[in-house]
Amino acid sequence: MREIEIPFGNRAERRAGLAVQLGFTLFGVLLMFLSYADGHLAAMFVGPLVALGGLIGGGVWRRKARLRRLVVEPQGLRWEEKGKTWAVPWYELAGVSLSYDAKPKPALWLHLVPNDPRAFSLTYRSVPMTPFGHWVQLADDTGNDLLDLALKRHAPQLYRGYVTHFTAGRGATV
């Protein structure tokens, strides 16, 4: 069987974030220079704040929309992202499940249940960890059906389907 690759992130959203980032930064710099020429001290302080807000806000927006890939293959799971790549073989896991969270923006979560949680945490340090376990947020729900199909195909003995999201309360564990 072949690997199934599910892309996450959005190029158009990254470009929009960059446009907002550059727009606010240039507006802030322009405001600062024009206010200095006119002698308006208040606008001289507002200009750098607008520029800084544009840099931070656009950077956060671009980071949320960064390109990532989850590859489901016969050997296991592989996450490919700039600076945060990891791979987990199926034999290290006792279960895999998905969770859907609609608040505040729809997001898909991948829940990994290791055979030995302590050894797993020490071996796979780059796999994200929450207080509720190894929950990986996939940022958007675009790969929902494809990921469900990929896990059914490559890990039917481990795949537990959709589970309650951990924000739903105490009984939300797998």
Backbone hydrogen bonds, N-H to C=O, Kabsch-Sander energy under -0.5 kcal/mol:
donor,donor_aa,acceptor,acceptor_aa,energy
4,I,72,V,-3.0
6,I,4,I,-0.5
6,I,70,L,-3.0
8,F,68,R,-3.3
10,N,65,A,-1.5
14,R,10,N,-1.8
15,R,11,R,-2.3
16,A,12,A,-2.3
17,G,13,E,-2.3
18,L,14,R,-2.2
19,A,15,R,-2.4
20,V,16,A,-2.4
21,Q,17,G,-2.5
22,L,18,L,-2.9
23,G,19,A,-2.6
24,F,20,V,-2.6
25,T,21,Q,-1.9
26,L,22,L,-2.8
27,F,23,G,-2.5
28,G,24,F,-2.6
29,V,25,T,-2.4
30,L,26,L,-2.7
31,L,27,F,-2.7
32,M,28,G,-2.1
33,F,29,V,-2.4
34,L,30,L,-2.7
35,S,31,L,-2.1
36,Y,32,M,-1.8
37,A,33,F,-1.9
38,D,34,L,-1.7
39,G,35,S,-1.3
40,H,35,S,-2.0
41,L,39,G,-1.0
44,M,40,H,-1.1
45,F,41,L,-1.1
45,F,42,A,-0.6
46,V,42,A,-1.6
47,G,43,A,-2.4
49,L,45,F,-1.0
50,V,46,V,-2.5
51,A,47,G,-2.4
52,L,48,P,-2.8
53,G,49,L,-2.6
54,G,50,V,-2.3
55,L,51,A,-2.2
56,I,52,L,-2.6
57,G,53,G,-2.8
58,G,54,G,-2.2
59,G,55,L,-1.6
60,V,56,I,-2.4
61,W,57,G,-2.2
62,R,58,G,-2.6
63,R,59,G,-2.1
64,K,60,V,-2.2
65,A,61,W,-1.3
66,R,63,R,-1.2
68,R,8,F,-2.7
69,R,80,E,-2.0
70,L,6,I,-2.5
71,V,69,R,-0.5
71,V,78,R,-3.4
72,V,4,I,-3.0
72,V,70,L,-0.5
73,E,71,V,-0.6
73,E,76,G,-2.6
76,G,73,E,-0.7
77,L,88,V,-2.6
78,R,71,V,-2.1
79,W,86,W,-3.2
80,E,69,R,-3.1
81,E,79,W,-0.6
82,K,67,L,-0.5
84,K,81,E,-1.5
86,W,79,W,-1.8
88,V,77,L,-2.7
90,W,75,Q,-2.0
92,E,89,P,-1.4
93,L,90,W,-1.9
94,A,113,V,-3.7
95,G,113,V,-1.7
96,V,158,L,-2.0
97,S,111,H,-2.1
98,L,161,G,-2.4
99,S,109,W,-2.1
101,D,107,A,-2.7
107,A,101,D,-2.6
109,W,99,S,-3.1
110,L,136,V,-2.6
111,H,97,S,-3.1
111,H,109,W,-0.5
112,L,110,L,-0.6
112,L,134,H,-2.8
113,V,95,G,-3.0
113,V,111,H,-0.5
115,N,92,E,-2.3
120,F,116,D,-2.7
121,S,117,P,-2.3
122,L,118,R,-1.7
123,T,119,A,-2.5
124,Y,120,F,-3.0
125,R,123,T,-0.7
127,V,124,Y,-1.1
130,T,133,G,-3.2
133,G,130,T,-1.7
134,H,112,L,-0.7
135,W,133,G,-1.5
136,V,110,L,-3.2
136,V,134,H,-0.5
137,Q,135,W,-0.6
138,L,108,L,-3.4
140,D,138,L,-2.3
144,N,141,D,-1.2
147,L,143,G,-2.8
148,D,144,N,-1.9
149,L,145,D,-2.3
150,A,146,L,-2.5
151,L,147,L,-2.5
152,K,148,D,-1.9
153,R,149,L,-1.9
154,H,150,A,-2.7
155,A,151,L,-1.9
158,L,155,A,-1.0
159,Y,155,A,-2.5
160,R,96,V,-2.9
163,V,98,L,-2.8
168,A,165,H,-2.3
169,G,166,F,-0.9
172,A,169,G,-1.1
173,T,170,R,-0.5
